[in-house]
Amino acid sequence: MADHTTNYSGTFIEVSEDCPIDHGAEPPIAENLSIAALHYRLISEKPYGRTSDDVIFETHALRKGIDPNDQDARAEFFSKGQPCLRSSPLGKRYGWGTHHDAEGRVALVPRDSEEYAALAADPALAHTRAMRSSRAK
């Protein structure tokens, strides 16, 4: 089992206070997939199909040419703390909230949706925000 985890359960991560857009936008797809594009692809292709740890490790593995199913590499990766989805560009720059269900599985929620407003107002969930892109002034 991993020493560290990035998983949340029963939590809604709202977009950062300084997110520059008011809607969910798909990150641009470049030849070398960005972290934002990989996070978007992994979460959107299987809503509630992966945990945050799955998304963070698969992104790392795909960028480094490691087999995403390599459990030894995964254990080594999580032997140190890793940035969680609060630091993802999706919530900082692209207008996506992330809902983490009771089992820690994650789905994207566009900032301009009714679902986002409902989750943001749900007192049964823990609430936090994506990290700011710049320091508060």
C-alpha positions in Angstrom: 0.0 0.0 0.0 1.2 3.5 -0.8 2.6 5.6 2.0 0.9 8.8 0.6 -2.3 9.4 -1.2 -3.9 12.2 -3.1 -7.4 10.8 -2.8 -10.4 12.7 -1.3 -13.7 11.2 -0.6 -17.1 12.9 -0.3 -15.4 16.2 -1.4 -16.0 18.8 -4.0 -13.0 20.8 -5.2 -14.2 24.1 -6.6 -12.3 26.1 -9.2 -9.6 28.5 -7.8 -10.5 32.0 -6.9 -8.3 33.4 -9.7 -9.5 31.0 -12.5 -9.6 33.2 -15.6 -12.7 31.6 -17.2 -16.3 31.2 -16.1 -17.0 27.8 -17.8 -15.4 24.4 -18.2 -13.0 24.4 -21.2 -11.2 21.4 -22.7 -7.4 22.0 -22.5 -5.7 22.2 -25.9 -4.3 18.9 -27.1 -0.6 19.2 -28.1 1.7 16.5 -29.5 3.2 16.1 -26.1 0.2 15.9 -23.9 0.2 18.4 -21.1 -0.7 17.6 -17.5 -4.0 19.4 -18.0 -4.8 17.5 -21.2 -4.0 14.1 -19.5 -6.0 14.9 -16.4 -8.9 15.9 -18.6 -8.7 12.8 -20.8 -8.3 10.4 -17.9 -11.1 11.8 -15.8 -13.6 12.6 -18.7 -13.2 9.2 -20.4 -14.3 7.4 -17.2 -16.3 9.7 -14.9 -16.2 8.1 -11.4 -14.0 5.4 -12.8 -10.7 6.5 -11.3 -9.4 7.8 -8.0 -7.2 10.9 -7.8 -4.3 8.6 -7.2 -5.1 6.7 -10.4 -5.2 9.9 -12.4 -2.0 11.4 -10.8 0.0 8.2 -11.3 -1.3 7.4 -14.8 -0.4 11.0 -15.9 3.1 10.5 -14.5 3.4 7.1 -16.1 2.2 8.3 -19.5 4.6 11.3 -19.5 7.6 9.1 -18.4 6.9 6.1 -20.6 6.1 3.8 -17.6 3.5 1.1 -17.8 0.5 2.6 -15.9 -0.2 -0.9 -14.5 3.3 -1.3 -12.9 2.4 -1.6 -9.3 6.0 -1.4 -8.1 6.5 1.9 -10.0 3.2 3.1 -8.5 4.3 2.2 -4.9 7.6 4.0 -5.5 5.8 7.0 -6.9 3.6 7.3 -3.8 6.4 6.6 -1.4 6.7 10.4 -1.4 4.0 12.9 -1.2 2.5 14.1 -4.6 0.5 17.1 -5.5 -3.2 16.4 -5.4 -5.9 17.5 -7.9 -6.2 20.8 -6.1 -3.0 21.7 -8.0 -4.3 20.5 -11.4 -4.6 23.1 -14.2 -8.2 22.0 -14.7 -9.3 23.8 -11.6 -6.8 26.6 -11.8 -7.1 27.6 -15.4 -9.7 25.6 -17.3 -12.9 26.0 -15.1 -13.4 22.5 -13.9 -14.5 21.4 -10.5 -13.8 17.9 -9.4 -16.3 15.8 -7.4 -14.9 12.9 -5.4 -17.5 10.4 -4.4 -17.6 8.3 -1.2 -15.2 5.8 -2.7 -12.8 8.5 -3.8 -13.6 8.2 -7.5 -13.5 11.5 -9.4 -15.5 13.2 -12.1 -15.2 16.6 -13.8 -17.9 19.3 -13.3 -17.9 22.4 -15.5 -18.1 25.7 -13.5 -21.0 27.0 -15.5 -23.3 24.0 -14.9 -26.3 23.4 -12.7 -24.5 20.3 -11.3 -21.6 22.5 -10.2 -23.9 24.9 -8.4 -25.7 22.0 -6.7 -22.4 20.4 -5.6 -21.0 23.7 -4.4 -24.0 24.2 -2.2 -24.2 20.6 -0.9 -23.6 20.6 2.9 -23.1 16.9 2.9 -19.8 17.3 1.0 -16.4 18.6 2.2 -15.5 21.7 0.2 -12.2 23.1 -0.8 -10.8 25.0 -3.8 -8.2 24.4 -6.4 -5.0 26.2 -5.6 -4.6 29.8 -6.8 -2.3 30.3 -9.8 -0.8 33.4 -8.3 -0.2 34.7 -4.8 -3.0 36.8 -3.2 -2.3 40.5 -3.3 
